[in-house]
């Protein structure tokens, strides 16, 4: 299992940096949670919408590495993209994580893959639209994890409410750090 | 899959649990089942997994077993549930059958300290929901059945922080694990195995 020194060093370095918007990283405990969700899965295909500077990508990619999974990350901010490439390379995870540059609302519709796990951590005003775009790439059993739903409840309470009212999903709010909405596709 | 049979049994068990609490039954006689949100959380962790082998320590009357069993139906897997209380075992069997999950879940009757060492299988996910004083020893027993990447979910670590605070601290200090406390309902400790042996 792979949380080697290269990975730990990059994670620790980013944790020590002053957070810069855009691309503020998730809390370390949220990183560990994402790692916990993905680590037991074999051939886990992860879609990350809003990759930032790669902190959450590294947790996800480290988790899927030993059972042959991969991470596809979407990011549009040029400064984030540059740091993402550097951080993921420093962690030795280039062969497990791939970046698609551009606005996810455009790039996502062109992606033909199917994913088991989606991590949604983008501009909150686009969550609904991005969820709908991702929904088409998910089979029953797939899991969508959306960040910030408690911290930004003013904008995202409607997102959680809509998921929990949807009979084609099972959805639960997990009050870890900024709040995660976990939604499983039933059909 | 969360079909009507499964939903009906879950709703009945939620009503029974609420009724038992309302009538003030002592904890030992109650189902002491997880909350619905925790059930949904377990379902969310299991559903995306392929060929997911789940070990449940403390099956009770089957409420959490049914969430786990419904979760493994998507991409294959099974749930092995350990329970010692004969009355709970009887209810477990009836509830699981009512939910149509007999093919996905199995019960091993007896004291987990005796049944667990005799199990030869390897598991991807362990759900630990037993007597709080036993967590440390049960974790150690389960640990031998886990390969790197496996996940242990221990319930009640916040509701019983007096007894289980030490459990969480020990997992988070262990360099062969990655461990995090998730503050959902009674609190769950999620621990991923990084290396074969501690």
Interface residues (C-beta under 8 A of the other chain):
Chain A: X1 X3 X29 X32 X33 X35 X36 X37 X39 X40 X41 X42 X43 X44 X63 X66 X67 X116 X117 X140 X141 X142 X143 X170 X171 X172 X173 X174 X175 X176 X182 X183 X184 X186
Chain B: X1 X2 X37 X40 X41 X43 X44 X45 X47 X48 X49 X50 X51 X52 X74 X75 X124 X125 X148 X149 X150 X151 X178 X179 X180 X181 X182 X183 X184 X190 X191 X192 X193 X194 X195
